[in-house]
Amino acid sequence: MATAFTLAFVQHDARAGGDRSFATAGVRAAKFASGELAKALPQERPGQAAPWAALRAEQAVTTAEITSVVVPDGAPPPTATSALVRVAYTLTTTPVAGAPRKERDHLALRLEPTPDGWRVTALPWS
């Protein structure tokens, strides 16, 4: 669940006919979330307009490769009711013209069981 959420949340297609904004990824990621987080993810955020415009100008596609999923240092161990994990990934942004850019990043996720299975309920430290 943590890797599926992360891939849905961090990958983007800014080409014509692709994602309309970063919120499109939020819609995809919300399928792996629950509660208030699932409601918040698809919302447009004003601070995202400029970065999205830059990706659109490049007609860039951003893909991610998961490099690790671990319990963060100092976090409590997973239980039957909650788990904290850190998903590390390499993000590759490939513009229509020019060289791809790579960067390493990570997300911290809180997961909880729901009637539909484990879901991401929060992005702590984000």
C-alpha positions in Angstrom: 0.0 0.0 0.0 2.8 2.4 0.9 4.6 1.9 -2.5 1.3 2.1 -4.5 0.4 5.4 -2.7 3.8 6.9 -3.3 4.0 6.1 -7.0 0.5 7.5 -7.5 1.3 10.6 -5.6 4.7 11.6 -7.0 4.5 10.6 -10.6 3.1 13.2 -13.1 2.5 13.6 -16.8 2.5 17.3 -17.8 2.2 16.6 -21.5 -0.9 17.7 -23.4 -3.6 15.2 -22.6 -1.9 14.1 -19.4 -2.4 15.3 -15.9 -4.2 18.7 -15.5 -2.3 19.6 -12.3 -0.6 18.1 -9.3 -4.1 17.5 -8.0 -4.5 14.8 -10.6 -1.9 12.8 -8.8 -3.8 13.5 -5.6 -6.9 11.9 -7.1 -4.8 8.8 -8.0 -3.3 8.7 -4.5 -6.6 9.1 -2.7 -7.5 5.6 -3.8 -4.9 4.4 -1.4 -5.8 6.7 1.4 -8.6 7.2 3.9 -10.1 9.8 6.2 -9.3 13.4 5.9 -6.2 12.7 3.9 -8.2 11.1 1.1 -10.5 14.2 1.0 -7.5 16.6 1.0 -5.3 15.0 -1.7 -7.4 15.9 -4.8 -7.6 19.6 -3.8 -5.8 22.3 -5.8 -3.3 24.2 -3.8 -2.3 27.8 -4.9 1.4 27.2 -4.2 1.5 24.4 -6.8 0.6 26.6 -9.7 4.1 27.9 -10.6 5.8 24.5 -10.3 3.1 22.9 -12.4 3.4 25.6 -15.0 7.2 24.9 -15.2 6.5 21.2 -15.8 3.8 22.0 -18.4 6.2 24.3 -20.2 8.7 21.4 -20.5 6.0 18.9 -21.3 7.7 16.7 -18.7 6.9 13.3 -17.4 8.0 12.5 -13.9 8.5 8.8 -12.9 9.6 7.3 -9.6 11.5 4.2 -8.7 11.1 3.0 -5.1 14.4 2.4 -3.4 13.3 1.4 0.1 10.4 1.1 2.5 11.5 1.2 6.1 10.3 2.1 9.6 11.9 5.5 10.3 14.5 5.8 12.9 12.9 6.4 16.3 9.4 5.5 15.1 7.4 2.9 17.0 7.3 -0.5 15.5 4.2 -1.4 13.4 1.2 -2.8 15.3 -2.1 -4.3 14.3 -3.6 -0.8 14.3 -0.9 1.5 12.9 2.4 1.7 11.1 4.7 4.5 10.2 6.9 4.0 7.2 9.4 6.0 5.1 9.3 5.3 1.4 12.5 6.5 -0.4 12.5 6.9 -4.2 14.4 8.2 -7.1 12.4 10.7 -9.1 13.2 11.2 -12.8 11.8 14.2 -14.6 12.1 13.8 -18.4 11.3 16.9 -20.4 10.3 16.6 -24.1 13.6 18.4 -24.9 16.7 18.2 -22.9 18.3 15.8 -20.5 16.3 14.0 -17.8 16.9 15.2 -14.2 17.1 12.8 -11.2 16.6 13.5 -7.6 16.2 11.4 -4.5 13.4 12.0 -2.1 11.1 10.3 0.4 7.7 10.4 2.0 6.8 9.5 5.5 3.4 7.7 5.7 1.1 6.7 8.5 -1.0 3.6 7.6 -4.0 2.2 9.4 -6.3 -0.7 8.7 -9.7 0.0 7.2 -12.5 -2.3 6.1 -10.9 -2.1 2.6 -7.4 -3.1 3.9 -4.5 -0.9 5.0 -4.7 2.7 3.8 -2.5 5.8 4.2 -4.1 8.2 6.7 -1.5 10.9 7.2 1.8 12.3 5.8 3.6 13.0 9.0 6.5 15.5 8.8 5.3 16.8 5.4 
